[in-house]
Amino acid sequence: MLGTSKSKRVLILYCTCGRLKCNTVSSVSQQNPALCFVWCDGRCWLVVFGCFAMISAQQPPFPNKIQRTMDCQSKEETSEEQYDSENCTCSSEHVESDAGSPVTLQILQNWVPRVSHYFDKEHYTYVGHQIVIQESIEHFGAVVWPGALALSQYLESNQEQFNLKDKKVLEIGAGTGLLSIVACILGAHVTATDLPEVLENLSYNISRNTQNLNMHKPEVRKLIWGEDLNENFPVSTYHYDFILATDVVYHHGALDPLLATMVYFCKPGTVLLWANKFRFSTDYEFLEKVCNIFNTTILAEFPESNVKLLKATIRKN
């Protein structure tokens, strides 16, 4: 059984212990030894006599000393990139300066509390539209993560800077489809992609929230990072104005295929918008690789959620 409360990220699960694979026990209550906090699927679960209550969407503390000079645009013959895995910094002598310092923002509470018989659905409001998202605990991709909220909010608030109307947009790792739905509402031709096991819920959410709106019909497709890209998305046919990616970088083994996928789709004229909650040192290592390949600018930071929003374009040879 699932339940929600006004804090949005509060779920109560009864008799589902066997379905949860917990990584580590973070702490045990000193006042009540029957209570302990468990980090599972990137969330904090309060364990109470066999019941699990997710009380926070925050991660355990990780280093967050990333410098704002991560707007990396290096000249290979004169600049030496440096990376410090302990302090999680990426520095360069040559950085983009036209955008100035990144904007510090807070993810707004666009979640709308509702009384509903369906406890697995969340209600949001973006661009004047109510969006209903069905979530699931079965897959990482079936949950709305903070990066999707951050980029959805940014696109809604910066439509002049990033005008999506009639633009071709590809979202990789679309998950629940929230960001793709927002892009559709903003007038884009959207292709939302993810792993096969996520597509059913993704298709349901996108269809439910776009079927009655006067907009370009979105497309949902399977995309496994790094696999059969030229076969399924031949360069001669597919060119996108924007690539969207949110919280695609975390502790998984497909980071190199992910980077290869970003490079494959980012052609001259393509803008990659990537929002991510930075949790692990491997996240910063991936960022370093992005900086080495793309012209990269930090557009905004969301300190409370530890989310950074970056813009990247392919470098001209």
MIBA-359489 format. One record per residue (C-alpha): x, y, z. Coordinates in nm, 3 decimals. Last residue first. Layout:
N
+---------+---------+---------+
!       u !       v !       w !
+---------+---------+---------+
!       X !       Y !       Z !
...
+---------+---------+---------+
END
This chain:
317
+---------+---------+---------+
!       u !       v !       w !
+---------+---------+---------+
!   3.728 !   2.143 !  -3.504 !
!   3.427 !   2.321 !  -3.364 !
!   3.337 !   2.211 !  -3.016 !
!   3.003 !   2.047 !  -2.952 !
!   2.763 !   2.246 !  -2.739 !
!   2.688 !   2.213 !  -2.369 !
!   2.451 !   2.387 !  -2.131 !
!   2.457 !   2.287 !  -1.768 !
!   2.210 !   2.277 !  -1.482 !
!   2.347 !   2.184 !  -1.140 !
!   2.145 !   2.012 !  -0.870 !
!   2.256 !   1.987 !  -0.506 !
!   1.887 !   2.000 !  -0.408 !
!   1.922 !   2.294 !  -0.171 !
!   2.202 !   2.435 !  -0.383 !
!   2.005 !   2.464 !  -0.709 !
!   2.265 !   2.590 !  -0.955 !
!   2.206 !   2.756 !  -1.287 !
!   2.345 !   2.798 !  -1.637 !
!   2.678 !   2.621 !  -1.591 !
!   2.853 !   2.648 !  -1.925 !
!   3.025 !   2.377 !  -2.128 !
!   3.191 !   2.386 !  -2.469 !
!   3.199 !   2.012 !  -2.518 !
!   3.457 !   1.732 !  -2.524 !
!   3.687 !   1.798 !  -2.229 !
!   3.410 !   1.952 !  -2.021 !
!   3.195 !   1.641 !  -2.072 !
!   3.483 !   1.425 !  -1.951 !
!   3.518 !   1.641 !  -1.640 !
!   3.146 !   1.610 !  -1.579 !
!   3.181 !   1.232 !  -1.587 !
!   3.451 !   1.255 !  -1.322 !
!   3.221 !   1.480 !  -1.123 !
!   2.946 !   1.216 !  -1.125 !
!   3.204 !   0.949 !  -1.042 !
!   3.281 !   1.139 !  -0.721 !
!   2.925 !   1.074 !  -0.613 !
!   2.607 !   1.272 !  -0.550 !
!   2.566 !   1.550 !  -0.803 !
!   2.198 !   1.601 !  -0.883 !
!   2.189 !   1.652 !  -1.255 !
!   2.053 !   1.889 !  -1.515 !
!   2.178 !   1.858 !  -1.873 !
!   2.080 !   2.084 !  -2.160 !
!   2.261 !   1.986 !  -2.479 !
!   2.232 !   2.238 !  -2.761 !
!   2.262 !   2.122 !  -3.123 !
!   2.388 !   2.365 !  -3.386 !
!   2.686 !   2.151 !  -3.482 !
!   2.592 !   1.793 !  -3.388 !
!   2.515 !   1.663 !  -3.042 !
!   2.343 !   1.330 !  -3.105 !
!   2.653 !   1.110 !  -3.123 !
!   2.841 !   1.298 !  -2.850 !
!   2.556 !   1.255 !  -2.604 !
!   2.531 !   0.886 !  -2.693 !
!   2.905 !   0.835 !  -2.644 !
!   2.876 !   1.001 !  -2.304 !
!   2.595 !   0.765 !  -2.209 !
!   2.790 !   0.464 !  -2.338 !
!   3.079 !   0.570 !  -2.110 !
!   2.847 !   0.621 !  -1.812 !
!   2.674 !   0.284 !  -1.844 !
!   2.791 !   0.115 !  -1.525 !
!   2.570 !   0.291 !  -1.274 !
!   2.618 !   0.520 !  -0.974 !
!   2.456 !   0.839 !  -1.096 !
!   2.448 !   1.036 !  -1.419 !
!   2.118 !   1.042 !  -1.608 !
!   1.973 !   1.283 !  -1.355 !
!   1.823 !   1.495 !  -1.633 !
!   1.901 !   1.493 !  -2.004 !
!   1.763 !   1.709 !  -2.282 !
!   1.913 !   1.722 !  -2.632 !
!   1.804 !   2.028 !  -2.828 !
!   1.798 !   2.121 !  -3.196 !
!   1.790 !   1.759 !  -3.306 !
!   1.903 !   1.599 !  -3.630 !
!   1.777 !   1.260 !  -3.739 !
!   1.768 !   1.149 !  -4.099 !
!   2.125 !   1.147 !  -4.234 !
!   2.260 !   1.086 !  -3.885 !
!   2.080 !   0.753 !  -3.863 !
!   1.881 !   0.709 !  -3.541 !
!   1.798 !   0.338 !  -3.509 !
!   2.091 !   0.198 !  -3.708 !
!   2.336 !   0.475 !  -3.628 !
!   2.259 !   0.445 !  -3.258 !
!   2.263 !   0.066 !  -3.242 !
!   2.375 !   0.066 !  -2.878 !
!   2.560 !   0.348 !  -2.699 !
!   2.279 !   0.427 !  -2.459 !
!   1.981 !   0.199 !  -2.501 !
!   1.709 !   0.399 !  -2.671 !
!   1.353 !   0.280 !  -2.706 !
!   1.114 !   0.532 !  -2.851 !
!   0.828 !   0.758 !  -2.744 !
!   0.707 !   1.021 !  -2.991 !
!   0.531 !   1.346 !  -2.909 !
!   0.236 !   1.481 !  -3.110 !
!   0.298 !   1.845 !  -3.188 !
!   0.057 !   2.060 !  -2.991 !
!  -0.310 !   2.140 !  -2.947 !
!  -0.368 !   1.957 !  -2.621 !
!  -0.607 !   1.670 !  -2.557 !
!  -0.359 !   1.383 !  -2.597 !
!  -0.070 !   1.557 !  -2.419 !
!  -0.092 !   1.461 !  -2.050 !
!  -0.232 !   1.108 !  -2.076 !
!  -0.017 !   1.019 !  -2.376 !
!   0.304 !   1.135 !  -2.209 !
!   0.228 !   0.957 !  -1.882 !
!   0.123 !   0.630 !  -2.045 !
!   0.416 !   0.628 !  -2.286 !
!   0.664 !   0.670 !  -2.000 !
!   0.493 !   0.399 !  -1.794 !
!   0.517 !   0.153 !  -2.082 !
!   0.861 !   0.272 !  -2.194 !
!   1.048 !   0.206 !  -1.869 !
!   1.128 !  -0.162 !  -1.924 !
!   1.246 !  -0.091 !  -2.279 !
!   1.508 !   0.165 !  -2.168 !
!   1.448 !   0.533 !  -2.238 !
!   1.355 !   0.780 !  -2.506 !
!   1.125 !   1.079 !  -2.545 !
!   1.109 !   1.233 !  -2.892 !
!   0.959 !   1.581 !  -2.879 !
!   0.862 !   1.823 !  -3.156 !
!   0.854 !   2.131 !  -2.935 !
!   0.570 !   2.371 !  -2.857 !
!   0.628 !   2.468 !  -2.492 !
!   0.359 !   2.216 !  -2.392 !
!   0.566 !   1.948 !  -2.564 !
!   0.878 !   2.054 !  -2.371 !
!   0.681 !   2.029 !  -2.046 !
!   0.567 !   1.679 !  -2.143 !
!   0.924 !   1.579 !  -2.227 !
!   1.035 !   1.704 !  -1.884 !
!   0.769 !   1.501 !  -1.702 !
!   0.827 !   1.185 !  -1.907 !
!   0.845 !   0.939 !  -1.617 !
!   1.197 !   0.837 !  -1.713 !
!   1.318 !   1.042 !  -2.010 !
!   1.664 !   0.884 !  -2.012 !
!   1.752 !   1.070 !  -2.328 !
!   1.521 !   1.353 !  -2.427 !
!   1.530 !   1.455 !  -2.792 !
!   1.391 !   1.791 !  -2.904 !
!   1.319 !   1.914 !  -3.255 !
!   1.218 !   2.279 !  -3.239 !
!   0.872 !   2.402 !  -3.340 !
!   0.854 !   2.619 !  -3.027 !
!   1.143 !   2.532 !  -2.798 !
!   1.262 !   2.887 !  -2.737 !
!   1.555 !   2.867 !  -2.500 !
!   1.656 !   3.219 !  -2.401 !
!   1.310 !   3.362 !  -2.460 !
!   1.143 !   3.070 !  -2.284 !
!   1.349 !   3.115 !  -1.970 !
!   1.103 !   3.058 !  -1.683 !
!   0.934 !   2.745 !  -1.821 !
!   1.264 !   2.606 !  -1.941 !
!   1.417 !   2.660 !  -1.597 !
!   1.127 !   2.499 !  -1.412 !
!   1.134 !   2.191 !  -1.630 !
!   1.513 !   2.179 !  -1.591 !
!   1.496 !   2.186 !  -1.210 !
!   1.203 !   1.945 !  -1.179 !
!   1.371 !   1.695 !  -1.409 !
!   1.696 !   1.726 !  -1.212 !
!   1.510 !   1.662 !  -0.886 !
!   1.405 !   1.304 !  -0.978 !
!   1.054 !   1.200 !  -1.081 !
!   1.041 !   0.821 !  -1.037 !
!   0.982 !   0.551 !  -1.299 !
!   1.335 !   0.564 !  -1.437 !
!   1.488 !   0.424 !  -1.119 !
!   1.265 !   0.121 !  -1.172 !
!   1.001 !  -0.074 !  -0.977 !
!   0.918 !   0.198 !  -0.728 !
!   0.656 !   0.342 !  -0.962 !
!   0.536 !   0.686 !  -1.065 !
!   0.234 !   0.810 !  -1.256 !
!   0.263 !   1.175 !  -1.345 !
!  -0.032 !   1.413 !  -1.370 !
!   0.045 !   1.747 !  -1.531 !
!  -0.170 !   2.054 !  -1.474 !
!  -0.101 !   2.317 !  -1.734 !
!  -0.021 !   2.686 !  -1.685 !
!   0.335 !   2.652 !  -1.813 !
!   0.402 !   2.391 !  -1.544 !
!   0.174 !   2.256 !  -1.270 !
!   0.243 !   1.921 !  -1.107 !
!   0.029 !   1.638 !  -0.974 !
!   0.183 !   1.309 !  -0.859 !
!   0.034 !   0.962 !  -0.905 !
!   0.119 !   0.649 !  -0.706 !
!  -0.144 !   0.705 !  -0.440 !
!  -0.430 !   0.661 !  -0.683 !
!  -0.747 !   0.720 !  -0.479 !
!  -0.666 !   1.087 !  -0.486 !
!  -0.671 !   1.386 !  -0.255 !
!  -0.435 !   1.632 !  -0.418 !
!  -0.124 !   1.823 !  -0.322 !
!   0.014 !   2.014 !  -0.624 !
!   0.384 !   1.974 !  -0.698 !
!   0.519 !   2.293 !  -0.846 !
!   0.706 !   2.355 !  -0.523 !
!   0.983 !   2.565 !  -0.670 !
!   1.333 !   2.427 !  -0.713 !
!   1.559 !   2.698 !  -0.577 !
!   1.790 !   2.908 !  -0.789 !
!   2.147 !   3.032 !  -0.803 !
!   2.220 !   3.171 !  -1.147 !
!   2.552 !   3.075 !  -1.300 !
!   2.817 !   3.346 !  -1.320 !
!   2.863 !   3.528 !  -1.648 !
!   2.721 !   3.390 !  -1.973 !
!   2.988 !   3.549 !  -2.190 !
!   3.271 !   3.426 !  -1.972 !
!   3.345 !   3.082 !  -2.109 !
!   3.654 !   2.938 !  -1.946 !
!   4.023 !   2.923 !  -2.028 !
!   4.271 !   2.851 !  -1.752 !
!   4.077 !   2.543 !  -1.658 !
!   3.941 !   2.391 !  -1.340 !
!   3.724 !   2.096 !  -1.246 !
!   3.681 !   2.037 !  -0.878 !
!   3.545 !   1.739 !  -0.687 !
!   3.746 !   1.800 !  -0.370 !
!   3.852 !   1.439 !  -0.340 !
!   3.848 !   1.360 !  -0.710 !
!   4.069 !   1.657 !  -0.794 !
!   4.068 !   1.717 !  -1.168 !
!   4.303 !   1.935 !  -1.367 !
!   4.280 !   2.049 !  -1.727 !
!   4.604 !   2.175 !  -1.878 !
!   4.570 !   2.475 !  -2.104 !
!   4.796 !   2.603 !  -2.378 !
!   4.785 !   2.348 !  -2.663 !
!   4.453 !   2.201 !  -2.558 !
!   4.271 !   2.529 !  -2.551 !
!   4.008 !   2.472 !  -2.283 !
!   3.646 !   2.574 !  -2.270 !
!   3.529 !   2.470 !  -1.928 !
!   3.250 !   2.649 !  -1.750 !
!   3.364 !   2.455 !  -1.446 !
!   3.489 !   2.786 !  -1.310 !
!   3.199 !   2.775 !  -1.068 !
!   3.402 !   2.545 !  -0.854 !
!   3.274 !   2.210 !  -0.730 !
!   3.318 !   2.180 !  -0.357 !
!   3.016 !   1.957 !  -0.302 !
!   3.158 !   1.652 !  -0.130 !
!   2.890 !   1.393 !  -0.050 !
!   2.631 !   1.394 !   0.226 !
!   2.381 !   1.108 !   0.218 !
!   2.115 !   1.172 !  -0.045 !
!   1.801 !   1.380 !  -0.011 !
!   1.457 !   1.257 !  -0.118 !
!   1.348 !   1.233 !   0.242 !
!   1.100 !   1.055 !   0.466 !
!   1.051 !   0.728 !   0.284 !
!   0.858 !   0.518 !   0.535 !
!   0.926 !   0.146 !   0.544 !
!   0.735 !  -0.093 !   0.768 !
!   0.911 !  -0.395 !   0.920 !
!   0.899 !  -0.272 !   1.277 !
!   0.976 !   0.086 !   1.177 !
!   1.235 !   0.140 !   0.904 !
!   1.269 !   0.502 !   0.791 !
!   1.378 !   0.509 !   0.429 !
!   1.611 !   0.772 !   0.281 !
!   1.638 !   0.772 !  -0.095 !
!   1.890 !   0.677 !  -0.362 !
!   1.729 !   0.342 !  -0.439 !
!   1.770 !   0.251 !  -0.070 !
!   1.946 !   0.443 !   0.205 !
!   1.821 !   0.303 !   0.537 !
!   1.736 !   0.497 !   0.850 !
!   1.671 !   0.306 !   1.170 !
!   1.397 !   0.280 !   1.427 !
!   1.354 !  -0.017 !   1.662 !
!   1.651 !   0.110 !   1.864 !
!   1.432 !   0.400 !   1.987 !
!   1.606 !   0.695 !   2.145 !
!   1.941 !   0.625 !   1.984 !
!   1.784 !   0.598 !   1.638 !
!   2.001 !   0.396 !   1.404 !
!   2.191 !   0.553 !   1.119 !
!   2.278 !   0.514 !   0.751 !
!   2.206 !   0.146 !   0.699 !
!   2.353 !   0.058 !   0.363 !
!   2.242 !  -0.075 !   0.026 !
!   1.881 !  -0.174 !   0.076 !
!   1.713 !  -0.400 !  -0.175 !
!   1.342 !  -0.342 !  -0.131 !
!   1.086 !  -0.585 !  -0.268 !
!   1.096 !  -0.825 !   0.029 !
!   1.010 !  -0.551 !   0.273 !
!   0.681 !  -0.474 !   0.100 !
!   0.447 !  -0.536 !   0.391 !
!   0.343 !  -0.173 !   0.425 !
!   0.498 !   0.109 !   0.226 !
!   0.447 !   0.469 !   0.328 !
!   0.559 !   0.732 !   0.080 !
!   0.667 !   1.084 !   0.162 !
!   0.828 !   1.269 !  -0.127 !
!   0.550 !   1.517 !  -0.181 !
!   0.589 !   1.687 !   0.159 !
!   0.211 !   1.722 !   0.153 !
!   0.161 !   1.350 !   0.214 !
!   0.147 !   1.037 !   0.002 !
!   0.044 !   0.678 !   0.068 !
!   0.129 !   0.344 !  -0.086 !
!   0.000 !   0.000 !   0.000 !
+---------+---------+---------+
END
